[in-house]
């Protein structure tokens, strides 16, 4: 899966999780930039990403996710 396809799939997951149809993902996007992105919605988001992409994150990987760019890097390492 290439990066544009991954971003499309993640955008769908993010928009559904946060009920925000106009949400645009960028590498720099963080929880501070999205309304209602708290600890509970973060765990829901991670769960939806795992289900949607058929992957599992390790705790140490979750701790490295400082922004969407880091999330994409971790996912890319898992699916390639």
N, C-alpha and C positions, 0 to 999 in steps of 0.2 A: 504494500500500500504506500503510495507516495504522499508527501506532506499535504498537498492541496486536498486530496481525498480524505486524509485523516482529519484535517481541519473541518471539512464539510460534515463529517460524521460527528465530530466533537461539538460543532456548532449546534447541530440538531439536539444532542444530549443536553448541552448547556441551556438552550432555549426552553426545552421542555422542563428541566429541573427548576429553573428560575422563573418560568412563565413570562419570558421576555423575548418576544418575537423579533425585536430589533437588536438584540445583543450581537455584537461583532467581536470575535476573538482576535486578539493580538498577542504576540509573544510576551508583552509587558503586562498584560491584564492580570490583576490580582483580586483577592476577595474584597479589598478596600474599594474597588472600582464598580462592584456589582451590588445593587440593592438586595437585601435579604440573604447575602452569602455569609452565613454564620456557621458555627461548628456542626450543627445538625444538617443543614443543607449541603455542607461540604462532604459529610459522610454519605449522604444520599447521592450526590454527584459522583463520588468515587465508585460507589456500588453500581450506578447506572453505566459508568464507563467500563467497569470490569465486565458487566453483563453484555453490553453492546459490542465490545471488542473482543470478548472471550479471552480476557487476560486476568491476572491476579497481581496486585501490588504487594510488595513487602513493606513492613513498617519503616525501614530505613529509606525506602524510595519515597514514601509519603512525606517524610521529614525533609526531603530535598525539593519538594514541589513549592517553590517560592512564587512562581507565576505560571501562566499557561505555556510559555516557552519551555520551561523545565519539565512540565507535564508532557508536552509533545516529545521532548528528547527521551524521556523514560519510556513512553509508549513505543516510540520508534525502535528503541533498543530491544524491546520485548517481541515485537512483531516481525522484525527483520532478521 
